Amino acid sequence: MTEPRRPNPRLYADPGYDEPDDLLFRENDLFEDADEHGHRRHRRADRHAPPGRSRRRGVLTVLVLLAAAVVAAAAWVVVPKVSGLFAADDYAGQGSGSVTVVVSQGDTASDIANTLVKAGVVKSAQPFVDAAKTNPASSGIQPGTYRLRSHMSGAAALALILQPSSRCTGCDLIIPEGATVFEVEKGLDQKLGAGQAAAVHRAITDVSDLGVPLGYQAANGPLTSVEGFLYPATYTLDPKASPADLLQNMTGRFAEHDRATGFAQDAKALGLTPYQALIIASIAQAEAKYPDDMAKVVRVILNRLAAGRPLQIDATSRYGAMVNGADPSTVSYAQYDSPYNTYLHDGLPPTPISNPGPEALQAAVNPAAGGWMYYVNSDAEGHLFFTNDENAFAAAAAACRANNWGCG
């Protein structure tokens, strides 16, 4: 251990200089010899401070403690009130009455909260958002129509939305993959009521007003049908929306898919127009059940087009019958007179024949590799058999008919 440093004697070299009386510690006090037990003893030089100085220090300490107590008490009273000035407005309780609100696809908690504010369900958005942040179940809120109440607290509104019974399942319209424009129209009629049927028909036949993406043109002029653009999904029927609004929501979803996947660009890379690729996707959707088979159906279509052979696809003739208002089950697909009869007419049909889903759209621009010219159902589960041999196709078709696998 090193010896403690002592004051520099040069500081006091002047013989006339007296060591200050008010040094806090003196040299001998800090470095006293150890006692008999080996412990050092320390002694303050001024063991007894002047009485006046002690009293002043005591009074000052009391004043500081009193001031701290006053500040703490003020904070206890004031801080909650100040915090309240900045707290978001919120209703109290469970609310009353009935309010219908729509949660759209892709809505965030903030989007939903703003919708609730506009509908008068909650007073401000933040309490709902705060409640959602602390409830993991809020991430599972589904698009749809919900029945809530007026003047609910944010927490109460969230709790009610999370109850399955609050969602109006009858307010949703499901467009399955492969549905036709006629089936979509019928579904809208059923949901909106007979009084809206005429408006639905006007809207669904006014293609120019439905927001079909740019770049999709028919071979012989403007589009005549919205078929193919009504993207399959579950749609919430906003009671305030017109039939045209609802249909534009469907074409808007198709446009989103087109942009996200680059469908139109991929079609052009194959030497197809976007509309031709959409027609092919609609045929693959109608003919095949499984994605792998869809990609092979697309290849058969492309192979037959390249060879200048008619497609000879039953689904196109069946659709032609529906366009003419005929029962498809009563017509001969090979003989029925229609522009959609691909036994009688070469090339693609004039429009899509269904509204294809994402798998069929993907298959249309990503065809499988193969030289197939024919396909037919090969089992009761809907798998297809593909071949480029006419005799093998004839045998497979006979087996399909014999086993009632859907070959007619």
N, C-alpha and C positions, 0 to 999 in steps of 0.2 A: 504494500500500500504506500502511495506517495504521501509525503507530509503536507498537510494543508498549507495553502499559500498564505503568507503573512503580508500585511500592508507594506508597501515600498517605503523604506525609511527616508528616501530622498524627498518624498512629499512633505516631510516635516524637517528638512535639513536646516531651515532658518532657525537660529537659536531663539529668535523672538516670537516664533510662531507657537501658539498654544493649541493643543489638540482640542477640537470642538467638544463642548460639553454635551451637545444633544445628538451625538452619534448613537444610532440605535443599538449597536453592539460594540463593545470595546475588545481589543485584541486579547486581553487576558481572559475575558469572559468566554470567547469562542474557543480558546485552546487551553482549557484547564487540564491539569494532569488527571489521569484516571484515578478513581478511588481504589480502595483496597480490594474490591471485587473485580477490578478491571474495567468498570463502566465509566464512561466519561460523564462529567457533570457540566451542565451548561447553566450559565447565570446571566440574566439580562443586566445590563449596566444600570438602566433606570427601572428597577423592579417595581417601583411605585411611581407612576406618572403623576404629574401635578394634578391636583383635584379639579381645577377648572377644565383642563383638557378632557378628562374622563367624563365629566358631566356633559360637555358639548357633544362628545362622541355618542353618548347614550341617548341624548335627545334626538340627534340626527338619525340614529338607528330606528327609533320609535317612529319618527316622521316618515322614513322610507317604508317601513312596514305598513303604516296606515295608508300611505299613497297606493301601495301595491294592492291592499285590500279593497280600496275604493275602485281602482281600475278593474279588478277581477269582478267585483259586484256589478259594475256598469256593463262589462262585457256579457255577463250572464243574462242581463236584462235586455241589452240592445242588440246583440248579435242575432238572436232568433228573429227579432223584428226586421233587422236589415236583410237577413237571408230571405225573409218572407217577401220583401219588396222585389226580389229577383227570381222567386220561384214561379214556374209556369202555372198559368191559370188552369184549374181543374174543377170539374163538377164533383160532387160527393154522392156516393151511393150507386145504386143499380139502374137508375133512370126509369123512364115510363114510356108508354105508348109503343109504337112499332115503326121502325125505319128500315128500309131495304137499301143495302149498299153492295157495290160490285168490287171485288178484288180481281184485278186483271193479271194476266200472265206476266211474270217478271217483276211484279210490284215488290218494293222493299218495305220495311217497317215504316219508314218515313212516308212513302207513297200512300200506304194504307191509312196512316194517321191523318194525312192531309185530306184524304177522301172522307174520313170520319168527321173531320172538322167542318167540311163543306156540307155534310148531311145533317149537322147538328147533333151528332152522337156524342162527341167530346168537345170540350171547350177550347183546348189547344192541343197541338200535336205532341209536345214533348213528354207529357205524362204517359201517353201510350207507348212512345218510343222507349222511354226508360223502363217501363214494365216489360216490354219485349226483350230488352237487353238482358234482363235477369231471368228470363224464362226460356230455356232451350227449346221448348215445344213450339215457340213462335216461328221457328225456321220451317216448320211443317205446314204453315197456312197455305191452303190450296186456292187457286183461282176459282171464283164462283160467286154466287149471289148469297148474301147473308142477311138474316133478319135480326136486327139489333134494336136498341131503344134510344130514345132521346135523352140527352143530359146525363150521360153515364161518366163515371170516372174513367181515366185511361186504363187503370188496372182492371176495372170491371168489364170494359169493352173488350180487352184482350181475352179475358177469361171466357166471355160469351162466344167470341169468334172461335175459340179453341174447342168449344162443345160441338160435336157432330150434328146435334139437333138444330143448331142455328143456321146450318147451310141448307139452302133451298135446292135439293137435288132435282126437283122438277123444273128448275129454271135453267138447266144446262142442256145444250144440244150437242149430241155426240155425232161427229161425222166419221164413220169408219173408213179405213183404207179401202179403196175400190168402190165407194159409194158413187152413184151417178148424180148428175144435176137434178134429175127427176126425183130421186130419193131425198136429196137435200131440200128441195122445194116442199115435198110432202112433210118432212120433219118440221120445217118452219111453220107450215100451216097448222100442224097439230099443236105446236108450242104457243103460237101467237093467237090462235083461234080463227074460226071461219071468217070473221070480219076483216081479217088482214090478208086473206088469200089473194085478192086481186092486186094488192100492193106488193105482195111477195112475188107474184108472177111478173109484174111490170119490172120490178127491180132485177130479178134474176135473168131476164131476157135483154136488159139494157146493158150490154157488155161494155160500152164506151164509158159508162158511169161507175164502173166497179173497180177501177184502179188496177187493171191488169198491167204487169210490168212492161216497160218499154223493151222492144227487141223481139217480141213474140208476135209474128204476123203469119197469117194463113197464106197458102201458096197463091190463092186467087183473089186477094183483096183483104179487107178488114175482117177481124174475128167475128164470127156469127154466134159463138157459144162461149159461155164461161166455164164449160166443162174442162176439167184438168187443173183449174186454178183455185178450186175450193179446197184448201189444204185440210187433210184429215186431222182432226183434233177434237178436244172437248171445248165447247164455246159457251160462255156465260151470256145468257140473254138479258141484257140490260132492258128493263121495262120502259126506259125513256128513249131507247134507240129505235130508229126506223128499220124496216127490212133492208134497205140499201146499206145502212150503217153496219148491220150484222154481216151482210155479204162482203162488204169491203174489209171487214176484220179478217174474213177467211182468205181473200185474195192478198191481203197484207201479210198474212202468215206465209203464204206461198212466196211472196216477194222476199221476205226475210230469209227463207230457206235458199232461194236462188242466190242471194248475195252471200250468204254464209258459206255455201258449198261451191260456188262458182259453176253452177249447173250450166248456165248458158255458154260460158267459155269452154267448158269441157265438151259440150255438144259440138261447138264449132271445130274443136280439135279433131273430132271424129268425122268431120265433113258433113255434119248435119246442122240444120237451123235449130235454134232453141225450141221452136214449136214442133218440129219433127221429132226431136228427142222426147218432148212431152207426150206426143201421141204414142210413141213406142213404149214409154214408161207406163202409160195407161193400159196398153195391151198386155204388157208383162204383168201388171197388177191383176188384171182380170183373168189371165190364163194360168198363173203359177201361184202356189201357196207359200213356197219357201224361197228365201233370198238366192240360194245357189241356183235354183231352177229359173228364177227370174232372169239372172244374168245369162243363162243358156237360151232362154226364149228370145232375149234381145239378140243374141248371136244368130239364131235361126232366122229372125226377121231380116237382119242385115245381110245374111248369106243369100236369102231368097231375093231381096231387092237387088243385090249385086248381080245375081244370075238372071234377072229379068223375069222371075217366076212369080205368079200371084201368091199372096200370103196364105190364102185358104184357111182363115182363122174364124172359127164359129162365133167367138165373142163379138167380133165386129158386126156380123150380120144380126146377131141378137140385139145389139145396140141400135142398129138401123130400124129394127121393128119398133123399139121403144120410141124413137124419134117420130115415127109415123103414128104413134098411138096404138100400135097393134100388140097383141099378146105374143111375146117371143116364143112361148111354148107351142104356138100353133103354126109357126112358119117353118119352111125348109131353108136352112141356113145356106145351102148351096144355090138355091133357086130364087130366094126372096129378092125382089127388085128394089135395090136401095144403093145409094152411093157408098154405103158402108159394107156392102157385100164384097168381101175380098176374094171370093171365088170367081166372081164375074168381072171385077175391076182390079187392074194391076196397081201396085203402089200402096201407099198408106191411105187409111180412111181420111175424110176431110177434117175431122176434129178428133180430139181425145175421146175415148169411150168410157172413161171413169176418172175419178180423182185419185191419182196415185199417192201413196205414202212415201216416206223417205227411203225405204229399202228399194222400192221399184224405181224411184228417181235415180238412186245411186247406180242401180243395175243398168239403166238406160245409157249411161255415159261411161260405164265400166263393164262392157260385155265380156263374157267368158270366151276363152279361145277354143275354137273347134270348128269342124267342117259340117256340122249337123244341118240337115234340111227338114227334118221331121221331129215331132214329139207327140206323146200321147200319155194319158194317165196310166200308171203302172201298178197302183195298189189303191186300197180303200182310204189311205191316209193322204192321198193327193200328190204323191211324188210322181215325177214325170220321167218317162223313158225317152232318150234322145238318140237319133241315128241319122246317118246319111244314106242308108240302104232302104230302098222302097219296099223290098220284100220283108225285111225285118220290121219295118213300120206297119205293114199290113197285118203281120202276125200279132204284133203287140196290140194293134187296134182291135183285132178280133177277140183277144183275151180280155181287153178292157170291157167290151160289150158283153161278153159272156159272164163276166164277174160283176157287172153293174157298177163299174168304177167311174161312171160319169161320162161315158162316151156317146150316149144317146142311142 
